[in-house]
Amino acid sequence: MTMAPLTFQGLRRRLVENIDGPLLAIALAIMGFGLATIYSATMYTTDRAAAQLTNLGVGLLAMWLVAQLPPQKLMRYAVPLYVFGVLLLVLVFPFGIKVNGARRWLSIGFTRIQPAEILKIAMPLMLAWYFHKHETLRRIRHYVVAGLLLAVPFALIAKQPDLGSAVLVGAAGFYVIFFAGLPWKIIVGMIVTGIAATPFIWSMLYDYQRRRILTLIDPTSDPLGAGYHIIQSTIAIGAGGPFGRGWLQGTQTHLGFILERHTDFIFAVFSEERGLVGNSILLILYLALIARGLMITAKASTLFARVLAGSITLSFFTYVFVNMGMVSGILPVVGVPLPFMSYGGTALVSLFLGIGILMSIQSHRMLVKQ
């Protein structure tokens, strides 16, 4: 028996199968803004923009592959991926590459990877699998175990030090625990404990992290040091005005006042060039992305799919809120990229893996009989 040849229509149908059109369109629209801003931020050189296009291709391939897997198969990878990610975090300390005083990267020959990015996907997968396993009988001890599973990678990432990634991994894990039914009395207790532990937490911070928090209150107290990023980024945002200076016309960017302008502080570049109108469009796109994710979450038919989709969606919100907050001077600078805008290979691939998981949950949801 011979197989019928694959026609163009069949190939096209196979390529778009399980792909959520609105979700992909929104992500690519944001990517379009990101590529244009990266080109401007890197002084009209095409190297970074071309590399980001390559990263986009890898991210889209990863998204497509994950979208083809039903959530039941995704569960099989939860434990191995979590263990693998934690192992890589441990290997960072003896073998990691040190960049700007932090040891966060591992070299794998042809490229380097940031293990913390793996945990941004592995952490919610692991906790979603754990709560799905104990769905019928959940006790306080299950939330304690989940907290310990979250604490291990959080502590390892914070030790690198990489407070920004630690916050994102911690948030992704907490969202799963919250959606799994964490009692409010425990949440209140955690808040009270956190407030009471503030002096201890402050003593555990590195000196540069303390300076960032202190300069948040008064950036002018150290205008050439810890307060420099905040001062220059807020000047750039204000200089954009209603309609912006125009693409490639940002003086704060092209005179070199904004550092990390193609990564963590790309929003300052975008704001100066596009102004309030451009920022509004970008915010609408992010809100549409989050709204679509919440719709998928609401339609999920299993606990695993529901808590996983909810965690990934709110993680996107956390990315945007923290990045825009630190660039505009309302949050400390913690090194969080702006999703689908900032330059970065591992981060972009992990974001598209999250998109792929949402697509998998959407396209493979079970029909519930009325």
N, C-alpha and C positions, 0 to 999 in steps of 0.2 A: 504494500500500500504506500503510495507516494503522497507527500504533503503538497497541498496547493501552494503555489508561489505567493509570497507576501506582496500585495498590491500597495500602491502609494497611499490609497485611502486607509488600508489596513495598518500600514506603518504609522500614519498620522494619528489614527485612532489609538494605537498602542502607546504612542509617545505622550498623548494627553490623558491617557487613562489614569484615574485617581488623582489628577492634578486639579486643585481648586483654583479656578480662574481668577476670582476676585482677590484671593490671598496673594497669588503670584504677581498679579498686575500691580497691587499696592507696593509690594516689596521691590519690584523692578522700577517703579516710579521713583521711590526714595533712592534707589541705587543710581538712577540717572542724575539726580541732584548731587549725589555723593561723588560720582566720577567727575562731573564738571567742577566741583569745588576742590577735589584733590588736584586736578590739573592746575587750577588757579593757585592753590596753596603751595604747590611745589615749583612756583615761578615758571610756569608754562612748559616745563619739561614733561615728556610723555612717559618716562620710565615708571613712575609710581602708578599713573593711570593705567598703563598697559599691564603692569603687574596685578593691579586690582581687577582688571578684566579677566586675567587668568584665574585669579581667586574666585571671581564670580562664576566662571565656567566649572571649576571644581565644586563650588557650593551648589550650583544647580544640579550637577550630576548626583551629589550626595542627597540632595532634596528628593530627586526623582526616585532614586533607589529606595529610600526610606518610605516614600509615599506608597510604594508597591507592596510593602509589608503590612499585613494586618496587625492590629494591636496585640493579638495573642502571640505573634512571633516576636514582637518587640519586647515582650516580657521576658523572653528567653535570654535576651542580651543584657538585662538589667544588672544582675549580679556580676557576671564576668567583666562588663564595662566599668562598673564601680570599682571592683578590685584592681583592674588594670590601671584605672585613673589614679587611685590612691598609691599604687606601687610607683607610678611615674612621679608623683609628687614627692615620694620619699627619695627617689633617685636624683631629683633636682638638687638636693643639698650637696652630695659628693661630686656629681657630674654635671651640674647645670652651668649654663653660660651666664656670667654676670654682666648686666647692662644697667648703667646708671645706679650702681650700688645695690641692685636687687638681683637675686638669682632665681629667675623664673622660667628659663628656657632650657630645652634639651635639644642637642644636635643629633639628627638621624642621618648624617651624611650629606644628602643632596639638599636638605632644608633643615629648619628647626621648628619645633612645636612648643606650645605653651600648655602643659598638662592641666592647668586650671580651667582652660576652655573645655576640655573633655568633661570635667566635673559639672559644668553648667548644664550638660545634657544627662550625664550619668547619675547625678544626684537626684533629680526629680524622678528619673526612671526607676532608680533603686527604691526610693520611698514609696512610689506608686505601686510597685510590685509588692513591697512589704505589707502595705495596708490592704491591697487586694487579697493577699494570702490570708490575712486575719479579718476579712470583711465581716464574717458572721459573728465573731466574738472578739470585740475590741475592749481592752482594759487600759487602765492608766499605764501599766507597764509597757504596753505597746508604744505609747507616745514617748516614754522614757527611752526605749531602745531606738526609736526613730531619731530622737534628739542626739543620742550618742553617735549614730550613723552619720548625722549631719555635722557633729562637732569635730570629728576626725579630719575630714578634708578642709573644713573651715580653719582649724588651727594650723594645719600644714601650709595652707596658702597664705594666711596672715603672717606666718613666720618667715616667708621668703624675703622681704615682706611685699605683699600685694594686697593692700586693704581693699582696693576697689573690686578685684575679682572675688575676694573673700566675702564681701558684702553681697555680691550678685549670687554666688553659690549658696550662701546662707539664706538669702531671700527666696531662691527657687525651692530650697528644701522646706522652708517654713510655710510657703504657700501650699505645698502638698499636705503637710501636717494639718494646716488650717482647714483645707477643703475636706480632709478625711474626718473632720468632726472634732477638732481639738476643743475641749470645754472652755468656756469663757473664763471660768474661775482660774484656770491654769494660765490663760493669756494675761489676765490682770496680775496674777502672781509673778509672771515673768517680767512684766513692766515694772512692778514695784522692786523686784530683785535687781533689775538692770539699773534703776535709779540709785538704789542703795549701793550698788557695786561700782558706781561712777569713779570714785577715788582710786579704786584698785585698777579699773580699766585704764584710767589716765596714766597711772604709774607704769603700765605695761606697754604704752605707746612709745614708738621711737621718737627721737627729738624732732625730726622733720615733720612727723605727723602732728605733734603738739603745736609746732609753729604754724602749720596750715590751719588748725582750728582757731588759734589765737588771732591770726591775721584775717580770718573770716570776719571777726568782730570789727577790726580796724586794719584794713590792708595797707594804709599809709604808714603804719608803724614800722614796716619793713618793705619799702617800695621797690628796692632792688633785689630783695631776697624772696622770702616766702609769699609776700604780697604781690609780687610782680605779675604772675599769671592772671590773678583776679583783676588787677587794675587795668592791664592791657586788654583783656577780653571784654570787660565792661565798656571800655572806651570804644572798642570796635563795634559792639552791639549798638551803642548809642549813636555812633557815627553813621550807621546805616539809615537812620531816619525812617520815614514811611515806605519809601520805594527802593532804598539801597543805592550804593554808588555805581552799581553795574558790575556785570561779570568781568573779572580780571582787573577791576579798577579799585580794589581795596587798598588804601594806603597803609593801614595798620599791618596788613598781611605782607605786602610787597616791600615795605621798608624794614621788615624783619622784627617788628615789635612783638608779634604773637609767636610764641614757641609751641612746639608740638602741634602745629597748625593743620597738619594733614591727618592727625590721629585724634587725641583726646579733645583738642580745642578747635576742631573743624567747624563747630557750630558758630564760633565767633567770626570765622572767615565768611561763612554763609550769611550770617546776619548783616555783616558790613556790606556785602555785595547785593543782597536781596532785600534787606530792610524788613519792616514789619509785615508787609504783604507776603513776602516770601516765607517768613517765619510762620505766618498764619496758614499758608498752604501746606507747609511741612508738618505742622501740628495736626492739621486735618487728616493728612495721610497717616500719621501715627495713630490718631484716634480711630480711623477706619480700620487699620490693622488690628488694633486691640479689640474693637467691636466685633470684627469678623472672628477673632479667636474666641471671644466670649460666646458668640453664637454657636460655634463648634462645641465648646464646652457644655453649653446647655443641652445640646442634642446628643451628647455622648451617652451610650446605653450601659456602660459598665463603670464601676467605681475606678478601676485602673485608668480607663480612658478619660474619665471626667476630671480626676485630680491631676493627671498628667497634663491635659490640655489647659486646665486652669492655671497650673503653675507656669507653663511655658508662656502663656499669654500675659500673665502679670509680671513675668520676668522681663518681657519686652517693655512694659510700662516702667519697671524699675530702671532699666537701662536709660530710657529717655529722660525720666524724672531726675535721676542722679546726674547724668551728664549735663543736661541743660541747667540744672540747679547749680552745679559747681562752676560752669562757664559764666553764668550770670551773677555769681557771687552770693548765692543764698545757701550754698552747701560747701563744705570743705573740698579741696581738690584731692580726689582719691584715685584718679587714673581710670576712669570708666569710659569706654568708647561710645560714640553715638551709633546705634544700630543701623546697618546698611549705608551709613555715611562715612564713618571713619575708615582709614586705610588699615588693613590687617588681614592676613590669610586665615590663620587658625580661628580668629574671632568670627570672621564672615562665614566660614564653613559651619561653625557651631550654630550660628543664627539660622542658616538655611536648613540645617538638620532639624532645628526646632520647627521651622515652617513645614518640613517634610512630615514630621510627626503629627502636626495638626491636620495635614492633608490625609494622612493615613487614617486618623480617627474619624475624619469627616466622611471619607469614601467607603470605609469598611464598617460603619456603624450598623448594628443589627436592627432589623425592622421589628418593632414591637406591635403585636396585635392589639387592636382596640377591643 
